[in-house]
Amino acid sequence: MGAISSMIAGTVVSVGWQLSGLPDSTGIDPMVTGILASTIAMIVGSLASQRSHPVPEHIARALEETARWAPSRPAC
C-alpha cells in the first residue's frame, strides 16, 4: 500500500503544484514537492498496512540469513 500511495501522492502533488502556478510564486520546483509528498505517503502507507500485510515469512528468513552473512563493522 505504501508504494502505490507514494506514486499517487507524488504525481498528484507535483501536477497540482505546477497547474496552480505555485512554482512561479514560491520558486519551489514541482519535483521537490512531489518527492516530499511521495516520501511521506510511502512512510504513512507502509506503517498503516504493516499489520494487515506483514512481511512474508520466506522474505523475513532471507533477510535474517543475509544479516548473518553480512560483514561485521570494524570498531572505530
N, CA, C and O of each residue as an XYZ file, in Angstrom:
304
protein
N       0.821     -1.190      0.000
C       0.000      0.000      0.000
C       0.865      1.255      0.000
O       0.475      2.279     -0.560
N       2.018      1.181      0.615
C       2.899      2.344      0.682
C       3.421      2.776     -0.666
O       3.494      3.971     -0.951
N       3.790      1.805     -1.513
C       4.347      2.141     -2.821
C       3.299      2.787     -3.723
O       3.580      3.769     -4.409
N       2.105      2.234     -3.715
C       1.047      2.786     -4.568
C       0.645      4.182     -4.092
O       0.494      5.097     -4.900
N       0.474      4.340     -2.790
C       0.109      5.663     -2.272
C       1.227      6.672     -2.537
O       0.957      7.853     -2.758
N       2.463      6.221     -2.516
C       3.594      7.093     -2.799
C       3.558      7.601     -4.234
O       3.754      8.791     -4.484
N       3.310      6.700     -5.171
C       3.252      7.105     -6.584
C       2.097      8.062     -6.847
O       2.253      9.054     -7.559
N       0.942      7.763     -6.270
C      -0.231      8.610     -6.485
C      -0.025      9.991     -5.858
O      -0.277     11.008     -6.504
N       0.425     10.029     -4.618
C       0.613     11.305     -3.926
C       1.661     12.169     -4.625
O       1.457     13.370     -4.801
N       2.770     11.570     -5.019
C       3.816     12.334     -5.696
C       3.339     12.931     -7.000
O       3.641     14.083     -7.312
N       2.594     12.151     -7.760
C       2.084     12.632     -9.045
C       1.058     13.739     -8.854
O       1.135     14.786     -9.498
N       0.101     13.504     -7.970
C      -0.969     14.490     -7.752
C      -0.402     15.809     -7.240
O      -0.770     16.875     -7.735
N       0.473     15.748     -6.271
C       1.034     16.979     -5.702
C       1.899     17.708     -6.725
O       1.815     18.930     -6.846
N       2.718     16.980     -7.452
C       3.586     17.605     -8.447
C       2.783     18.270     -9.563
O       3.061     19.412     -9.930
N       1.802     17.572    -10.100
C       0.982     18.131    -11.179
C       0.137     19.283    -10.646
O       0.007     20.319    -11.298
N      -0.439     19.097     -9.455
C      -1.233     20.169     -8.861
C      -0.413     21.419     -8.590
O      -0.884     22.537     -8.798
N       0.798     21.229     -8.133
C       1.703     22.354     -7.857
C       1.985     23.128     -9.138
O       1.977     24.359     -9.146
N       2.234     22.398    -10.215
C       2.538     23.031    -11.495
C       1.312     23.753    -12.057
O       1.411     24.899    -12.496
N       0.161     23.084    -12.043
C      -1.046     23.667    -12.626
C      -1.567     24.869    -11.839
O      -2.218     25.749    -12.402
N      -1.284     24.903    -10.554
C      -1.762     26.020     -9.737
C      -0.880     27.259     -9.858
O      -1.235     28.327     -9.358
N       0.259     27.121    -10.517
C       1.158     28.261    -10.689
C       2.046     28.541     -9.502
O       2.678     29.595     -9.437
N       2.105     27.630     -8.574
C       2.919     27.841     -7.373
C       4.429     27.886     -7.638
O       5.142     28.549     -6.885
N       4.948     27.215     -8.671
C       6.389     27.332     -8.891
C       6.842     28.771     -9.138
O       7.936     29.160     -8.728
N       6.002     29.556     -9.808
C       6.370     30.955    -10.088
C       6.313     31.816     -8.836
O       7.162     32.685     -8.642
N       5.320     31.581     -7.987
C       5.172     32.431     -6.803
C       6.079     32.006     -5.646
O       6.503     32.844     -4.852
N       6.377     30.703     -5.549
C       7.198     30.235     -4.429
C       8.651     29.976     -4.808
O       9.537     30.024     -3.955
N       8.891     29.703     -6.078
C      10.242     29.367     -6.516
C      10.626     27.929     -6.220
O      11.783     27.547     -6.393
N       9.661     27.124     -5.774
C       9.916     25.723     -5.447
C       9.477     24.863     -6.622
O       8.333     24.949     -7.070
N      10.375     24.046     -7.111
C      10.098     23.184     -8.255
C       9.066     22.114     -7.888
O       9.092     21.595     -6.772
N       8.161     21.777     -8.810
C       7.165     20.743     -8.525
C       7.768     19.386     -8.180
O       7.164     18.608     -7.442
N       8.943     19.101     -8.702
C       9.582     17.823     -8.397
C       9.910     17.724     -6.908
O       9.790     16.651     -6.316
N      10.316     18.820     -6.312
C      10.650     18.830     -4.883
C       9.410     18.518     -4.052
O       9.462     17.696     -3.137
N       8.300     19.173     -4.369
C       7.075     18.929     -3.609
C       6.556     17.517     -3.852
O       6.029     16.880     -2.940
N       6.704     17.028     -5.082
C       6.268     15.668     -5.389
C       7.070     14.623     -4.635
O       6.507     13.655     -4.123
N       8.377     14.812     -4.563
C       9.229     13.866     -3.833
C       8.913     13.902     -2.344
O       8.869     12.858     -1.693
N       8.696     15.081     -1.806
C       8.355     15.206     -0.392
C       7.031     14.502     -0.083
O       6.937     13.733      0.874
N       6.013     14.771     -0.900
C       4.709     14.125     -0.704
C       4.810     12.620     -0.889
O       4.183     11.855     -0.157
N       5.597     12.199     -1.868
C       5.778     10.774     -2.134
C       6.436     10.064     -0.966
O       6.023      8.966     -0.593
N       7.446     10.672     -0.391
C       8.147     10.078      0.743
C       7.237      9.963      1.966
O       7.217      8.934      2.641
N       6.493     11.019      2.239
C       5.577     10.989      3.381
C       4.510      9.916      3.172
O       4.190      9.166      4.094
N       3.961      9.846      1.958
C       2.926      8.844      1.675
C       3.489      7.424      1.769
O       2.785      6.517      2.212
N       4.734      7.217      1.365
C       5.362      5.901      1.455
C       5.472      5.463      2.914
O       5.147      4.326      3.252
N       5.927      6.359      3.763
C       6.095      6.020      5.179
C       4.748      5.769      5.843
O       4.565      4.762      6.527
N       3.810      6.680      5.641
C       2.490      6.539      6.271
C       1.768      5.303      5.748
O       1.194      4.541      6.526
N       1.795      5.101      4.432
C       1.125      3.935      3.847
C       1.734      2.626      4.302
O       1.011      1.663      4.560
N       3.041      2.576      4.404
C       3.707      1.353      4.854
C       3.399      1.051      6.319
O       3.140     -0.095      6.685
N       3.430      2.076      7.139
C       3.117      1.873      8.556
C       1.651      1.500      8.758
O       1.332      0.685      9.624
N       0.762      2.086      7.970
C      -0.668      1.805      8.110
C      -1.020      0.381      7.699
O      -1.947     -0.210      8.253
N      -0.297     -0.171      6.742
C      -0.622     -1.517      6.251
C       0.280     -2.601      6.840
O       0.185     -3.760      6.437
N       1.135     -2.255      7.767
C       2.096     -3.202      8.318
C       1.414     -4.368      9.031
O       1.870     -5.504      8.902
N       0.356     -4.130      9.764
C      -0.323     -5.212     10.485
C      -1.177     -6.069      9.565
O      -1.234     -7.286      9.738
N      -1.838     -5.460      8.596
C      -2.721     -6.226      7.713
C      -1.960     -6.951      6.609
O      -2.453     -7.940      6.067
N      -0.773     -6.475      6.273
C       0.048     -7.108      5.235
C       1.489     -7.239      5.725
O       2.369     -6.521      5.249
N       1.743     -8.155      6.678
C       3.106     -8.288      7.212
C       4.062     -8.873      6.166
O       3.639     -9.406      5.140
N       5.331     -8.761      6.449
C       6.353     -9.315      5.561
C       6.197    -10.836      5.527
O       6.114    -11.466      6.581
N       6.154    -11.437      4.329
C       6.027    -12.903      4.254
C       7.193    -13.596      4.964
O       8.313    -13.085      4.996
N       6.908    -14.752      5.524
C       7.896    -15.485      6.320
C       9.156    -15.808      5.522
O      10.259    -15.709      6.058
N       9.018    -16.193      4.251
C      10.208    -16.560      3.467
C      11.112    -15.354      3.217
O      12.328    -15.509      3.100
N      10.539    -14.167      3.135
C      11.360    -12.967      2.957
C      12.039    -12.606      4.277
O      13.202    -12.202      4.282
N      11.333    -12.747      5.384
C      11.933    -12.474      6.693
C      13.107    -13.411      6.948
O      14.141    -12.979      7.457
N      12.957    -14.706      6.595
C      14.073    -15.652      6.758
C      15.250    -15.265      5.881
O      16.399    -15.348      6.316
N      14.979    -14.839      4.643
C      16.061    -14.439      3.738
C      16.800    -13.223      4.284
O      18.024    -13.148      4.184
N      16.074    -12.275      4.857
C      16.715    -11.101      5.454
C      17.580    -11.480      6.652
O      18.674    -10.946      6.831
N      17.081    -12.403      7.467
C      17.862    -12.861      8.621
C      19.129    -13.580      8.175
O      20.198    -13.381      8.753
N      19.009    -14.412      7.153
C      20.184    -15.124      6.643
C      21.203    -14.151      6.050
O      22.408    -14.320      6.236
N      20.727    -13.155      5.353
C      21.621    -12.149      4.781
C      22.345    -11.391      5.887
O      23.534    -11.095      5.765
N      21.635    -11.078      6.962
C      22.258    -10.363      8.077
C      23.361    -11.202      8.720
O      24.366    -10.652      9.171
N      23.190    -12.516      8.767
C      24.235    -13.373      9.337
C      25.486    -13.380      8.474
O      26.600    -13.476      8.988
N      25.303    -13.277      7.153
C      26.443    -13.344      6.241
C      27.084    -11.982      5.991
O      28.169    -11.906      5.415
N      26.438    -10.933      6.408
C      26.966     -9.598      6.183
C      28.234     -9.393      6.994
O      28.322     -9.858      8.131
N      29.201     -8.714      6.435
C      30.441     -8.477      7.195
C      30.167     -7.564      8.382
O      29.371     -6.629      8.291
N      30.826     -7.843      9.477
C      30.647     -7.005     10.657
C      31.451     -5.708     10.472
O      32.464     -5.677      9.772
N      30.979     -4.669     11.106
C      31.661     -3.386     11.008
C      32.856     -3.360     11.940
O      32.776     -3.844     13.069
N      33.947     -2.807     11.483
C      35.108     -2.703     12.377
C      34.848     -1.624     13.441
O      34.121     -0.659     13.206
N      35.448     -1.813     14.585
C      35.317     -0.820     15.653
C      36.075      0.443     15.275
O      37.135      0.378     14.652
N      35.537      1.574     15.649
C      36.158      2.859     15.295
C      37.300      3.204     16.193
O      37.924      4.252     16.025
